[in-house]
Amino acid sequence: MNRNRVYVCCAILATGSVAALAAGKGDAAKGKELFVQCAVCHDPDTTEKKMGPGLKGLFKHDKLANGKKVTDATVRDQIEQGGNGMPPYKDLLSDTEKDDLIAYLKTL
């Protein structure tokens, strides 16, 4: 009986952990809607520079334009801090919106 309780508890914890991880991944469809404001400066369909770099295949590149390795964290930092003419969006986008935007960028 105690062994069954342990298994049930482990299953519940594992399910909750998977759901929490999935929840943090963002919604690419919502991110695409948010990207409209980014598209003024960034082209999602090419790597050609508009005002900022084109973002096609961003997560397939080795490095960002600033030379940092492309990861969720470095892309998020770029969104939050801006730089090289890009305004910071740290206080303009919620954490969920940033997750959504990063999920969309991964589809490019």
PDB file as gemmi writes it, atoms N, CA and C in Angstrom:
CRYST1    1.000    1.000    1.000  90.00  90.00  90.00 P 1                      
ATOM      1  N   MET A   1       0.826  -1.195   0.000  1.00  0.00           N  
ATOM      2  CA  MET A   1       0.000   0.000   0.000  1.00  0.00           C  
ATOM      3  C   MET A   1       0.873   1.263   0.000  1.00  0.00           C  
ATOM      4  N   ASN A   2       1.894   1.311   0.850  1.00  0.00           N  
ATOM      5  CA  ASN A   2       2.780   2.465   0.884  1.00  0.00           C  
ATOM      6  C   ASN A   2       3.533   2.638  -0.430  1.00  0.00           C  
ATOM      7  N   ARG A   3       3.914   1.524  -1.024  1.00  0.00           N  
ATOM      8  CA  ARG A   3       4.629   1.585  -2.292  1.00  0.00           C  
ATOM      9  C   ARG A   3       3.730   2.212  -3.361  1.00  0.00           C  
ATOM     10  N   ASN A   4       2.461   1.874  -3.377  1.00  0.00           N  
ATOM     11  CA  ASN A   4       1.528   2.461  -4.340  1.00  0.00           C  
ATOM     12  C   ASN A   4       1.400   3.962  -4.147  1.00  0.00           C  
ATOM     13  N   ARG A   5       1.367   4.402  -2.907  1.00  0.00           N  
ATOM     14  CA  ARG A   5       1.298   5.849  -2.635  1.00  0.00           C  
ATOM     15  C   ARG A   5       2.534   6.557  -3.167  1.00  0.00           C  
ATOM     16  N   VAL A   6       3.683   5.949  -2.993  1.00  0.00           N  
ATOM     17  CA  VAL A   6       4.923   6.538  -3.491  1.00  0.00           C  
ATOM     18  C   VAL A   6       4.867   6.656  -5.010  1.00  0.00           C  
ATOM     19  N   TYR A   7       4.410   5.607  -5.679  1.00  0.00           N  
ATOM     20  CA  TYR A   7       4.303   5.644  -7.142  1.00  0.00           C  
ATOM     21  C   TYR A   7       3.323   6.728  -7.600  1.00  0.00           C  
ATOM     22  N   VAL A   8       2.212   6.830  -6.932  1.00  0.00           N  
ATOM     23  CA  VAL A   8       1.210   7.838  -7.291  1.00  0.00           C  
ATOM     24  C   VAL A   8       1.785   9.234  -7.090  1.00  0.00           C  
ATOM     25  N   CYS A   9       2.447   9.461  -5.966  1.00  0.00           N  
ATOM     26  CA  CYS A   9       3.060  10.766  -5.708  1.00  0.00           C  
ATOM     27  C   CYS A   9       4.112  11.110  -6.765  1.00  0.00           C  
ATOM     28  N   CYS A  10       4.935  10.139  -7.119  1.00  0.00           N  
ATOM     29  CA  CYS A  10       5.956  10.361  -8.149  1.00  0.00           C  
ATOM     30  C   CYS A  10       5.312  10.692  -9.495  1.00  0.00           C  
ATOM     31  N   ALA A  11       4.262   9.992  -9.828  1.00  0.00           N  
ATOM     32  CA  ALA A  11       3.567  10.238 -11.091  1.00  0.00           C  
ATOM     33  C   ALA A  11       2.970  11.642 -11.115  1.00  0.00           C  
ATOM     34  N   ILE A  12       2.385  12.062 -10.011  1.00  0.00           N  
ATOM     35  CA  ILE A  12       1.792  13.399  -9.937  1.00  0.00           C  
ATOM     36  C   ILE A  12       2.875  14.463 -10.066  1.00  0.00           C  
ATOM     37  N   LEU A  13       3.972  14.294  -9.357  1.00  0.00           N  
ATOM     38  CA  LEU A  13       5.074  15.252  -9.442  1.00  0.00           C  
ATOM     39  C   LEU A  13       5.654  15.319 -10.847  1.00  0.00           C  
ATOM     40  N   ALA A  14       5.831  14.172 -11.477  1.00  0.00           N  
ATOM     41  CA  ALA A  14       6.381  14.143 -12.838  1.00  0.00           C  
ATOM     42  C   ALA A  14       5.450  14.837 -13.817  1.00  0.00           C  
ATOM     43  N   THR A  15       4.160  14.588 -13.694  1.00  0.00           N  
ATOM     44  CA  THR A  15       3.182  15.217 -14.580  1.00  0.00           C  
ATOM     45  C   THR A  15       3.190  16.723 -14.395  1.00  0.00           C  
ATOM     46  N   GLY A  16       3.228  17.153 -13.160  1.00  0.00           N  
ATOM     47  CA  GLY A  16       3.268  18.586 -12.878  1.00  0.00           C  
ATOM     48  C   GLY A  16       4.518  19.241 -13.417  1.00  0.00           C  
ATOM     49  N   SER A  17       5.657  18.565 -13.319  1.00  0.00           N  
ATOM     50  CA  SER A  17       6.914  19.098 -13.825  1.00  0.00           C  
ATOM     51  C   SER A  17       6.885  19.236 -15.336  1.00  0.00           C  
ATOM     52  N   VAL A  18       6.355  18.243 -16.017  1.00  0.00           N  
ATOM     53  CA  VAL A  18       6.256  18.299 -17.482  1.00  0.00           C  
ATOM     54  C   VAL A  18       5.332  19.431 -17.900  1.00  0.00           C  
ATOM     55  N   ALA A  19       4.220  19.583 -17.214  1.00  0.00           N  
ATOM     56  CA  ALA A  19       3.281  20.660 -17.538  1.00  0.00           C  
ATOM     57  C   ALA A  19       3.921  22.020 -17.304  1.00  0.00           C  
ATOM     58  N   ALA A  20       4.687  22.151 -16.237  1.00  0.00           N  
ATOM     59  CA  ALA A  20       5.352  23.422 -15.944  1.00  0.00           C  
ATOM     60  C   ALA A  20       6.387  23.755 -17.018  1.00  0.00           C  
ATOM     61  N   LEU A  21       7.147  22.754 -17.454  1.00  0.00           N  
ATOM     62  CA  LEU A  21       8.132  22.983 -18.504  1.00  0.00           C  
ATOM     63  C   LEU A  21       7.457  23.364 -19.814  1.00  0.00           C  
ATOM     64  N   ALA A  22       6.391  22.679 -20.153  1.00  0.00           N  
ATOM     65  CA  ALA A  22       5.676  22.980 -21.394  1.00  0.00           C  
ATOM     66  C   ALA A  22       5.080  24.372 -21.348  1.00  0.00           C  
ATOM     67  N   ALA A  23       4.606  24.786 -20.177  1.00  0.00           N  
ATOM     68  CA  ALA A  23       3.992  26.099 -20.044  1.00  0.00           C  
ATOM     69  C   ALA A  23       5.001  27.212 -20.295  1.00  0.00           C  
ATOM     70  N   GLY A  24       6.269  26.987 -20.001  1.00  0.00           N  
ATOM     71  CA  GLY A  24       7.291  28.004 -20.167  1.00  0.00           C  
ATOM     72  C   GLY A  24       7.789  28.153 -21.589  1.00  0.00           C  
ATOM     73  N   LYS A  25       7.341  27.318 -22.497  1.00  0.00           N  
ATOM     74  CA  LYS A  25       7.863  27.344 -23.858  1.00  0.00           C  
ATOM     75  C   LYS A  25       7.265  28.445 -24.712  1.00  0.00           C  
ATOM     76  N   GLY A  26       6.132  28.960 -24.378  1.00  0.00           N  
ATOM     77  CA  GLY A  26       5.526  30.033 -25.154  1.00  0.00           C  
ATOM     78  C   GLY A  26       4.652  29.519 -26.273  1.00  0.00           C  
ATOM     79  N   ASP A  27       3.898  30.420 -26.835  1.00  0.00           N  
ATOM     80  CA  ASP A  27       2.942  30.137 -27.905  1.00  0.00           C  
ATOM     81  C   ASP A  27       3.405  30.864 -29.165  1.00  0.00           C  
ATOM     82  N   ALA A  28       3.880  30.107 -30.143  1.00  0.00           N  
ATOM     83  CA  ALA A  28       4.430  30.701 -31.366  1.00  0.00           C  
ATOM     84  C   ALA A  28       3.396  31.529 -32.125  1.00  0.00           C  
ATOM     85  N   ALA A  29       2.131  31.117 -32.104  1.00  0.00           N  
ATOM     86  CA  ALA A  29       1.087  31.878 -32.807  1.00  0.00           C  
ATOM     87  C   ALA A  29       0.911  33.263 -32.178  1.00  0.00           C  
ATOM     88  N   LYS A  30       0.926  33.306 -30.857  1.00  0.00           N  
ATOM     89  CA  LYS A  30       0.831  34.607 -30.174  1.00  0.00           C  
ATOM     90  C   LYS A  30       2.101  35.418 -30.418  1.00  0.00           C  
ATOM     91  N   GLY A  31       3.237  34.734 -30.451  1.00  0.00           N  
ATOM     92  CA  GLY A  31       4.499  35.414 -30.731  1.00  0.00           C  
ATOM     93  C   GLY A  31       4.522  36.034 -32.113  1.00  0.00           C  
ATOM     94  N   LYS A  32       3.909  35.361 -33.073  1.00  0.00           N  
ATOM     95  CA  LYS A  32       3.835  35.909 -34.437  1.00  0.00           C  
ATOM     96  C   LYS A  32       3.039  37.199 -34.445  1.00  0.00           C  
ATOM     97  N   GLU A  33       1.961  37.237 -33.665  1.00  0.00           N  
ATOM     98  CA  GLU A  33       1.162  38.467 -33.562  1.00  0.00           C  
ATOM     99  C   GLU A  33       1.988  39.591 -32.938  1.00  0.00           C  
ATOM    100  N   LEU A  34       2.779  39.272 -31.933  1.00  0.00           N  
ATOM    101  CA  LEU A  34       3.636  40.271 -31.285  1.00  0.00           C  
ATOM    102  C   LEU A  34       4.727  40.763 -32.226  1.00  0.00           C  
ATOM    103  N   PHE A  35       5.193  39.876 -33.095  1.00  0.00           N  
ATOM    104  CA  PHE A  35       6.312  40.205 -33.974  1.00  0.00           C  
ATOM    105  C   PHE A  35       5.986  41.344 -34.933  1.00  0.00           C  
ATOM    106  N   VAL A  36       4.734  41.656 -35.121  1.00  0.00           N  
ATOM    107  CA  VAL A  36       4.351  42.745 -36.027  1.00  0.00           C  
ATOM    108  C   VAL A  36       5.105  44.025 -35.673  1.00  0.00           C  
ATOM    109  N   GLN A  37       5.247  44.303 -34.376  1.00  0.00           N  
ATOM    110  CA  GLN A  37       5.968  45.519 -33.981  1.00  0.00           C  
ATOM    111  C   GLN A  37       7.474  45.386 -34.236  1.00  0.00           C  
ATOM    112  N   CYS A  38       7.988  44.176 -34.268  1.00  0.00           N  
ATOM    113  CA  CYS A  38       9.415  43.947 -34.541  1.00  0.00           C  
ATOM    114  C   CYS A  38       9.701  44.026 -36.040  1.00  0.00           C  
ATOM    115  N   ALA A  39       8.698  43.689 -36.854  1.00  0.00           N  
ATOM    116  CA  ALA A  39       8.875  43.604 -38.305  1.00  0.00           C  
ATOM    117  C   ALA A  39       9.173  44.960 -38.937  1.00  0.00           C  
ATOM    118  N   VAL A  40       8.957  46.029 -38.213  1.00  0.00           N  
ATOM    119  CA  VAL A  40       9.329  47.348 -38.714  1.00  0.00           C  
ATOM    120  C   VAL A  40      10.839  47.387 -38.961  1.00  0.00           C  
ATOM    121  N   CYS A  41      11.588  46.718 -38.086  1.00  0.00           N  
ATOM    122  CA  CYS A  41      13.051  46.727 -38.180  1.00  0.00           C  
ATOM    123  C   CYS A  41      13.672  45.389 -38.600  1.00  0.00           C  
ATOM    124  N   HIS A  42      12.967  44.287 -38.350  1.00  0.00           N  
ATOM    125  CA  HIS A  42      13.525  42.954 -38.605  1.00  0.00           C  
ATOM    126  C   HIS A  42      12.663  42.178 -39.593  1.00  0.00           C  
ATOM    127  N   ASP A  43      13.291  41.653 -40.640  1.00  0.00           N  
ATOM    128  CA  ASP A  43      12.580  40.844 -41.629  1.00  0.00           C  
ATOM    129  C   ASP A  43      12.588  39.383 -41.174  1.00  0.00           C  
ATOM    130  N   PRO A  44      11.409  38.783 -41.005  1.00  0.00           N  
ATOM    131  CA  PRO A  44      11.369  37.390 -40.565  1.00  0.00           C  
ATOM    132  C   PRO A  44      11.631  36.384 -41.694  1.00  0.00           C  
ATOM    133  N   ASP A  45      11.592  36.853 -42.939  1.00  0.00           N  
ATOM    134  CA  ASP A  45      11.673  35.949 -44.088  1.00  0.00           C  
ATOM    135  C   ASP A  45      13.043  35.890 -44.752  1.00  0.00           C  
ATOM    136  N   THR A  46      13.960  36.750 -44.332  1.00  0.00           N  
ATOM    137  CA  THR A  46      15.303  36.752 -44.919  1.00  0.00           C  
ATOM    138  C   THR A  46      16.335  37.014 -43.821  1.00  0.00           C  
ATOM    139  N   THR A  47      17.590  36.918 -44.199  1.00  0.00           N  
ATOM    140  CA  THR A  47      18.678  37.303 -43.292  1.00  0.00           C  
ATOM    141  C   THR A  47      19.198  38.687 -43.666  1.00  0.00           C  
ATOM    142  N   GLU A  48      18.534  39.323 -44.631  1.00  0.00           N  
ATOM    143  CA  GLU A  48      18.924  40.660 -45.086  1.00  0.00           C  
ATOM    144  C   GLU A  48      18.637  41.689 -43.997  1.00  0.00           C  
ATOM    145  N   LYS A  49      19.537  42.646 -43.859  1.00  0.00           N  
ATOM    146  CA  LYS A  49      19.364  43.694 -42.874  1.00  0.00           C  
ATOM    147  C   LYS A  49      18.299  44.679 -43.352  1.00  0.00           C  
ATOM    148  N   LYS A  50      17.387  45.002 -42.480  1.00  0.00           N  
ATOM    149  CA  LYS A  50      16.394  46.048 -42.709  1.00  0.00           C  
ATOM    150  C   LYS A  50      16.960  47.235 -41.937  1.00  0.00           C  
ATOM    151  N   MET A  51      16.422  47.557 -40.780  1.00  0.00           N  
ATOM    152  CA  MET A  51      17.089  48.472 -39.852  1.00  0.00           C  
ATOM    153  C   MET A  51      17.936  47.640 -38.899  1.00  0.00           C  
ATOM    154  N   GLY A  52      17.392  46.481 -38.516  1.00  0.00           N  
ATOM    155  CA  GLY A  52      18.111  45.492 -37.720  1.00  0.00           C  
ATOM    156  C   GLY A  52      18.300  44.258 -38.579  1.00  0.00           C  
ATOM    157  N   PRO A  53      18.997  43.263 -38.070  1.00  0.00           N  
ATOM    158  CA  PRO A  53      19.254  42.069 -38.880  1.00  0.00           C  
ATOM    159  C   PRO A  53      17.988  41.284 -39.205  1.00  0.00           C  
ATOM    160  N   GLY A  54      17.985  40.641 -40.374  1.00  0.00           N  
ATOM    161  CA  GLY A  54      16.909  39.717 -40.713  1.00  0.00           C  
ATOM    162  C   GLY A  54      16.995  38.513 -39.791  1.00  0.00           C  
ATOM    163  N   LEU A  55      15.858  37.936 -39.441  1.00  0.00           N  
ATOM    164  CA  LEU A  55      15.836  36.906 -38.406  1.00  0.00           C  
ATOM    165  C   LEU A  55      15.513  35.505 -38.905  1.00  0.00           C  
ATOM    166  N   LYS A  56      15.463  35.320 -40.222  1.00  0.00           N  
ATOM    167  CA  LYS A  56      15.193  33.983 -40.749  1.00  0.00           C  
ATOM    168  C   LYS A  56      16.272  33.010 -40.267  1.00  0.00           C  
ATOM    169  N   GLY A  57      15.838  31.885 -39.713  1.00  0.00           N  
ATOM    170  CA  GLY A  57      16.769  30.869 -39.248  1.00  0.00           C  
ATOM    171  C   GLY A  57      17.570  31.276 -38.023  1.00  0.00           C  
ATOM    172  N   LEU A  58      17.087  32.240 -37.263  1.00  0.00           N  
ATOM    173  CA  LEU A  58      17.837  32.770 -36.130  1.00  0.00           C  
ATOM    174  C   LEU A  58      18.391  31.683 -35.218  1.00  0.00           C  
ATOM    175  N   PHE A  59      17.557  30.723 -34.829  1.00  0.00           N  
ATOM    176  CA  PHE A  59      18.007  29.709 -33.886  1.00  0.00           C  
ATOM    177  C   PHE A  59      18.855  28.611 -34.535  1.00  0.00           C  
ATOM    178  N   LYS A  60      19.090  28.738 -35.843  1.00  0.00           N  
ATOM    179  CA  LYS A  60      19.999  27.819 -36.526  1.00  0.00           C  
ATOM    180  C   LYS A  60      21.391  28.432 -36.662  1.00  0.00           C  
ATOM    181  N   HIS A  61      21.500  29.719 -36.369  1.00  0.00           N  
ATOM    182  CA  HIS A  61      22.790  30.413 -36.465  1.00  0.00           C  
ATOM    183  C   HIS A  61      23.647  30.101 -35.236  1.00  0.00           C  
ATOM    184  N   ASP A  62      24.949  30.233 -35.407  1.00  0.00           N  
ATOM    185  CA  ASP A  62      25.863  30.037 -34.286  1.00  0.00           C  
ATOM    186  C   ASP A  62      25.845  31.230 -33.335  1.00  0.00           C  
ATOM    187  N   LYS A  63      25.759  32.430 -33.910  1.00  0.00           N  
ATOM    188  CA  LYS A  63      25.876  33.639 -33.094  1.00  0.00           C  
ATOM    189  C   LYS A  63      24.848  34.687 -33.497  1.00  0.00           C  
ATOM    190  N   LEU A  64      24.511  35.523 -32.524  1.00  0.00           N  
ATOM    191  CA  LEU A  64      23.689  36.701 -32.780  1.00  0.00           C  
ATOM    192  C   LEU A  64      24.563  37.782 -33.411  1.00  0.00           C  
ATOM    193  N   ALA A  65      23.947  38.865 -33.866  1.00  0.00           N  
ATOM    194  CA  ALA A  65      24.708  39.970 -34.447  1.00  0.00           C  
ATOM    195  C   ALA A  65      25.697  40.567 -33.440  1.00  0.00           C  
ATOM    196  N   ASN A  66      25.395  40.437 -32.144  1.00  0.00           N  
ATOM    197  CA  ASN A  66      26.295  40.970 -31.112  1.00  0.00           C  
ATOM    198  C   ASN A  66      27.426  40.000 -30.767  1.00  0.00           C  
ATOM    199  N   GLY A  67      27.482  38.855 -31.446  1.00  0.00           N  
ATOM    200  CA  GLY A  67      28.551  37.892 -31.244  1.00  0.00           C  
ATOM    201  C   GLY A  67      28.274  36.828 -30.196  1.00  0.00           C  
ATOM    202  N   LYS A  68      27.154  36.944 -29.485  1.00  0.00           N  
ATOM    203  CA  LYS A  68      26.827  35.956 -28.456  1.00  0.00           C  
ATOM    204  C   LYS A  68      26.193  34.724 -29.086  1.00  0.00           C  
ATOM    205  N   LYS A  69      26.406  33.571 -28.448  1.00  0.00           N  
ATOM    206  CA  LYS A  69      25.816  32.315 -28.907  1.00  0.00           C  
ATOM    207  C   LYS A  69      24.296  32.434 -28.873  1.00  0.00           C  
ATOM    208  N   VAL A  70      23.617  31.848 -29.847  1.00  0.00           N  
ATOM    209  CA  VAL A  70      22.158  31.898 -29.916  1.00  0.00           C  
ATOM    210  C   VAL A  70      21.568  30.869 -28.949  1.00  0.00           C  
ATOM    211  N   THR A  71      20.940  31.365 -27.898  1.00  0.00           N  
ATOM    212  CA  THR A  71      20.226  30.539 -26.933  1.00  0.00           C  
ATOM    213  C   THR A  71      18.957  31.289 -26.535  1.00  0.00           C  
ATOM    214  N   ASP A  72      18.052  30.606 -25.878  1.00  0.00           N  
ATOM    215  CA  ASP A  72      16.859  31.287 -25.371  1.00  0.00           C  
ATOM    216  C   ASP A  72      17.263  32.471 -24.492  1.00  0.00           C  
ATOM    217  N   ALA A  73      18.252  32.254 -23.644  1.00  0.00           N  
ATOM    218  CA  ALA A  73      18.664  33.285 -22.695  1.00  0.00           C  
ATOM    219  C   ALA A  73      19.276  34.504 -23.387  1.00  0.00           C  
ATOM    220  N   THR A  74      20.130  34.287 -24.397  1.00  0.00           N  
ATOM    221  CA  THR A  74      20.764  35.433 -25.061  1.00  0.00           C  
ATOM    222  C   THR A  74      19.775  36.183 -25.943  1.00  0.00           C  
ATOM    223  N   VAL A  75      18.852  35.468 -26.556  1.00  0.00           N  
ATOM    224  CA  VAL A  75      17.821  36.138 -27.358  1.00  0.00           C  
ATOM    225  C   VAL A  75      16.903  36.945 -26.433  1.00  0.00           C  
ATOM    226  N   ARG A  76      16.526  36.358 -25.308  1.00  0.00           N  
ATOM    227  CA  ARG A  76      15.692  37.062 -24.334  1.00  0.00           C  
ATOM    228  C   ARG A  76      16.413  38.314 -23.831  1.00  0.00           C  
ATOM    229  N   ASP A  77      17.709  38.181 -23.556  1.00  0.00           N  
ATOM    230  CA  ASP A  77      18.494  39.328 -23.092  1.00  0.00           C  
ATOM    231  C   ASP A  77      18.522  40.425 -24.147  1.00  0.00           C  
ATOM    232  N   GLN A  78      18.666  40.055 -25.410  1.00  0.00           N  
ATOM    233  CA  GLN A  78      18.664  41.043 -26.488  1.00  0.00           C  
ATOM    234  C   GLN A  78      17.317  41.755 -26.556  1.00  0.00           C  
ATOM    235  N   ILE A  79      16.234  41.006 -26.420  1.00  0.00           N  
ATOM    236  CA  ILE A  79      14.894  41.605 -26.428  1.00  0.00           C  
ATOM    237  C   ILE A  79      14.759  42.567 -25.245  1.00  0.00           C  
ATOM    238  N   GLU A  80      15.201  42.126 -24.083  1.00  0.00           N  
ATOM    239  CA  GLU A  80      15.035  42.938 -22.878  1.00  0.00           C  
ATOM    240  C   GLU A  80      15.934  44.169 -22.857  1.00  0.00           C  
ATOM    241  N   GLN A  81      17.196  44.016 -23.248  1.00  0.00           N  
ATOM    242  CA  GLN A  81      18.171  45.100 -23.113  1.00  0.00           C  
ATOM    243  C   GLN A  81      18.295  45.965 -24.365  1.00  0.00           C  
ATOM    244  N   GLY A  82      17.954  45.395 -25.530  1.00  0.00           N  
ATOM    245  CA  GLY A  82      18.138  46.139 -26.773  1.00  0.00           C  
ATOM    246  C   GLY A  82      19.616  46.330 -27.063  1.00  0.00           C  
ATOM    247  N   GLY A  83      19.933  47.404 -27.770  1.00  0.00           N  
ATOM    248  CA  GLY A  83      21.332  47.720 -28.092  1.00  0.00           C  
ATOM    249  C   GLY A  83      21.526  47.899 -29.573  1.00  0.00           C  
ATOM    250  N   ASN A  84      22.542  48.669 -29.947  1.00  0.00           N  
ATOM    251  CA  ASN A  84      22.837  48.965 -31.355  1.00  0.00           C  
ATOM    252  C   ASN A  84      21.623  49.507 -32.094  1.00  0.00           C  
ATOM    253  N   GLY A  85      20.920  50.422 -31.476  1.00  0.00           N  
ATOM    254  CA  GLY A  85      19.752  51.038 -32.096  1.00  0.00           C  
ATOM    255  C   GLY A  85      18.437  50.381 -31.742  1.00  0.00           C  
ATOM    256  N   MET A  86      18.475  49.183 -31.204  1.00  0.00           N  
ATOM    257  CA  MET A  86      17.239  48.494 -30.804  1.00  0.00           C  
ATOM    258  C   MET A  86      16.835  48.954 -29.411  1.00  0.00           C  
ATOM    259  N   PRO A  87      15.588  49.379 -29.254  1.00  0.00           N  
ATOM    260  CA  PRO A  87      15.152  49.796 -27.916  1.00  0.00           C  
ATOM    261  C   PRO A  87      14.957  48.587 -27.004  1.00  0.00           C  
ATOM    262  N   PRO A  88      15.085  48.796 -25.705  1.00  0.00           N  
ATOM    263  CA  PRO A  88      14.840  47.704 -24.758  1.00  0.00           C  
ATOM    264  C   PRO A  88      13.343  47.448 -24.598  1.00  0.00           C  
ATOM    265  N   TYR A  89      12.973  46.180 -24.520  1.00  0.00           N  
ATOM    266  CA  TYR A  89      11.566  45.806 -24.353  1.00  0.00           C  
ATOM    267  C   TYR A  89      11.305  45.147 -23.001  1.00  0.00           C  
ATOM    268  N   LYS A  90      12.271  45.270 -22.089  1.00  0.00           N  
ATOM    269  CA  LYS A  90      12.161  44.620 -20.781  1.00  0.00           C  
ATOM    270  C   LYS A  90      10.860  44.975 -20.068  1.00  0.00           C  
ATOM    271  N   ASP A  91      10.530  46.252 -20.060  1.00  0.00           N  
ATOM    272  CA  ASP A  91       9.337  46.705 -19.352  1.00  0.00           C  
ATOM    273  C   ASP A  91       8.114  46.846 -20.258  1.00  0.00           C  
ATOM    274  N   LEU A  92       8.286  46.608 -21.551  1.00  0.00           N  
ATOM    275  CA  LEU A  92       7.175  46.747 -22.495  1.00  0.00           C  
ATOM    276  C   LEU A  92       6.463  45.428 -22.771  1.00  0.00           C  
ATOM    277  N   LEU A  93       7.170  44.308 -22.581  1.00  0.00           N  
ATOM    278  CA  LEU A  93       6.596  42.982 -22.812  1.00  0.00           C  
ATOM    279  C   LEU A  93       6.601  42.193 -21.510  1.00  0.00           C  
ATOM    280  N   SER A  94       5.550  41.441 -21.283  1.00  0.00           N  
ATOM    281  CA  SER A  94       5.505  40.562 -20.111  1.00  0.00           C  
ATOM    282  C   SER A  94       6.414  39.361 -20.347  1.00  0.00           C  
ATOM    283  N   ASP A  95       6.698  38.606 -19.300  1.00  0.00           N  
ATOM    284  CA  ASP A  95       7.508  37.391 -19.455  1.00  0.00           C  
ATOM    285  C   ASP A  95       6.831  36.408 -20.396  1.00  0.00           C  
ATOM    286  N   THR A  96       5.515  36.299 -20.308  1.00  0.00           N  
ATOM    287  CA  THR A  96       4.768  35.398 -21.193  1.00  0.00           C  
ATOM    288  C   THR A  96       4.887  35.853 -22.638  1.00  0.00           C  
ATOM    289  N   GLU A  97       4.799  37.147 -22.879  1.00  0.00           N  
ATOM    290  CA  GLU A  97       4.936  37.667 -24.242  1.00  0.00           C  
ATOM    291  C   GLU A  97       6.342  37.408 -24.780  1.00  0.00           C  
ATOM    292  N   LYS A  98       7.343  37.538 -23.937  1.00  0.00           N  
ATOM    293  CA  LYS A  98       8.721  37.243 -24.364  1.00  0.00           C  
ATOM    294  C   LYS A  98       8.865  35.765 -24.701  1.00  0.00           C  
ATOM    295  N   ASP A  99       8.256  34.900 -23.885  1.00  0.00           N  
ATOM    296  CA  ASP A  99       8.273  33.457 -24.187  1.00  0.00           C  
ATOM    297  C   ASP A  99       7.598  33.178 -25.521  1.00  0.00           C  
ATOM    298  N   ASP A 100       6.467  33.842 -25.767  1.00  0.00           N  
ATOM    299  CA  ASP A 100       5.735  33.666 -27.019  1.00  0.00           C  
ATOM    300  C   ASP A 100       6.577  34.139 -28.200  1.00  0.00           C  
ATOM    301  N   LEU A 101       7.220  35.275 -28.046  1.00  0.00           N  
ATOM    302  CA  LEU A 101       8.046  35.828 -29.117  1.00  0.00           C  
ATOM    303  C   LEU A 101       9.219  34.901 -29.424  1.00  0.00           C  
ATOM    304  N   ILE A 102       9.867  34.380 -28.407  1.00  0.00           N  
ATOM    305  CA  ILE A 102      10.989  33.452 -28.610  1.00  0.00           C  
ATOM    306  C   ILE A 102      10.490  32.163 -29.277  1.00  0.00           C  
ATOM    307  N   ALA A 103       9.313  31.693 -28.880  1.00  0.00           N  
ATOM    308  CA  ALA A 103       8.749  30.492 -29.529  1.00  0.00           C  
ATOM    309  C   ALA A 103       8.529  30.754 -31.018  1.00  0.00           C  
ATOM    310  N   TYR A 104       8.064  31.949 -31.364  1.00  0.00           N  
ATOM    311  CA  TYR A 104       7.873  32.292 -32.772  1.00  0.00           C  
ATOM    312  C   TYR A 104       9.218  32.374 -33.505  1.00  0.00           C  
ATOM    313  N   LEU A 105      10.190  33.029 -32.883  1.00  0.00           N  
ATOM    314  CA  LEU A 105      11.506  33.157 -33.522  1.00  0.00           C  
ATOM    315  C   LEU A 105      12.122  31.803 -33.827  1.00  0.00           C  
ATOM    316  N   LYS A 106      11.815  30.812 -33.024  1.00  0.00           N  
ATOM    317  CA  LYS A 106      12.318  29.456 -33.265  1.00  0.00           C  
ATOM    318  C   LYS A 106      11.703  28.826 -34.505  1.00  0.00           C  
ATOM    319  N   THR A 107      10.570  29.341 -34.970  1.00  0.00           N  
ATOM    320  CA  THR A 107       9.924  28.795 -36.159  1.00  0.00           C  
ATOM    321  C   THR A 107      10.461  29.389 -37.454  1.00  0.00           C  
ATOM    322  N   LEU A 108      11.234  30.450 -37.347  1.00  0.00           N  
ATOM    323  CA  LEU A 108      11.710  31.143 -38.560  1.00  0.00           C  
ATOM    324  C   LEU A 108      12.810  30.360 -39.262  1.00  0.00           C  
TER     325      LEU A 108                                                      
END                                                                             
